[in-house]
Amino acid sequence: MANRDIEFVRPLWSISWQKARNFMVKYRDPRTGLRCELRFVGRRWGVHSVHRRHRYGGLKAARKLCHLLGDQERAEIYNTAAEEIKAGAAKYLFSHKLNRFVRRLVPGSAHAADGWRV
């Protein structure tokens, strides 16, 4: 990639990277834009802040690569998903009480607003 040969990347993009990005776009909660998952370190179920940052950054990078490859439609899909993740994180993962983002949310709590608890 030092010589910026974009044709070198094209087959790799279509084979593997695209599948991973499409998975990140598709499997999210339609209400929050976020995805619950089991974090393998500590085996904790919920929405984890660290994963939101990774997904947002990955989708923004995929958007840029789509622009370079001339796929404007897919670039817009990835950008929209990234912005939905960002908005969901701001709404559900930021605690005004703590004045910071929380590490994790657990779904299904009847006692918390919107069914989530910190």
C-alpha positions in Angstrom: 0.0 0.0 0.0 3.0 2.3 0.1 2.5 3.0 -3.5 -1.2 3.7 -3.0 -2.3 0.9 -5.4 -6.0 0.9 -4.8 -6.5 -2.0 -7.1 -4.5 -4.1 -4.6 -7.2 -3.5 -1.9 -10.3 -4.0 -4.1 -10.4 -7.8 -4.0 -9.7 -7.9 -0.3 -12.4 -5.4 0.3 -15.1 -7.4 -1.5 -14.1 -10.7 0.0 -13.8 -10.1 3.7 -14.0 -6.5 4.9 -17.3 -5.8 3.4 -18.9 -8.8 5.1 -17.7 -7.6 8.5 -19.0 -4.1 7.9 -22.3 -5.3 6.6 -22.7 -7.4 9.8 -22.0 -4.3 11.9 -24.7 -2.3 10.0 -27.3 -5.0 10.1 -27.3 -6.5 13.6 -28.2 -3.5 15.8 -31.1 -2.6 18.0 -33.4 -0.5 15.7 -34.5 1.6 18.7 -31.0 2.5 20.1 -28.8 1.9 17.1 -26.5 -0.1 19.4 -25.9 -3.8 19.7 -25.9 -6.0 22.8 -23.1 -8.6 23.0 -21.2 -10.8 25.3 -17.9 -9.3 26.1 -15.5 -12.2 26.3 -13.2 -10.6 28.9 -15.2 -10.9 32.0 -18.1 -12.6 30.2 -20.4 -9.6 30.7 -23.5 -9.2 28.6 -24.7 -5.8 27.6 -23.8 -2.7 25.5 -20.2 -1.8 26.0 -18.7 1.6 25.4 -15.5 0.3 24.1 -17.3 -1.7 21.3 -19.2 1.4 20.3 -16.0 3.3 19.7 -14.6 0.4 17.6 -17.7 0.0 15.5 -18.0 3.8 14.9 -14.3 4.0 13.8 -14.5 0.9 11.7 -17.6 2.1 9.8 -16.1 5.6 9.3 -13.0 4.0 7.9 -15.1 1.7 5.7 -16.9 4.8 4.4 -13.6 6.4 3.4 -12.5 3.3 1.6 -15.8 3.1 -0.3 -15.3 6.6 -1.5 -11.8 5.7 -2.7 -13.2 2.6 -4.5 -16.1 4.6 -6.0 -18.9 2.9 -4.1 -20.8 6.0 -3.0 -24.0 4.1 -2.1 -22.3 1.8 0.3 -20.3 4.7 1.7 -23.5 6.4 2.6 -24.9 3.3 4.3 -21.8 2.9 6.4 -21.8 6.6 7.3 -25.5 6.5 8.3 -24.9 3.5 10.5 -21.8 5.1 12.2 -23.8 8.3 12.9 -26.7 6.2 14.4 -24.2 4.4 16.6 -22.7 7.8 17.7 -26.2 9.2 18.5 -27.2 6.0 20.4 -24.0 6.1 22.4 -24.6 9.8 23.3 -28.2 9.1 24.3 -27.8 5.8 26.1 -24.2 5.5 27.2 -23.6 9.0 28.5 -24.6 9.6 32.2 -25.4 13.2 33.1 -25.3 12.2 36.7 -21.7 10.9 36.4 -20.8 13.4 33.7 -19.1 10.7 31.6 -19.8 7.7 29.4 -20.6 4.6 31.4 -18.7 1.4 30.7 -21.7 -0.9 30.1 -25.5 -1.0 29.9 -27.5 -4.1 30.7 -30.8 -4.5 28.9 -34.1 -5.6 30.4 -34.1 -3.8 33.6 -37.7 -2.7 34.4 -36.4 -0.1 36.9 -34.3 2.0 34.6 -35.3 4.5 31.9 -35.9 2.8 28.5 -35.3 -0.6 30.1 -31.6 -0.2 30.5 -29.5 0.0 33.7 -25.8 1.0 34.2 
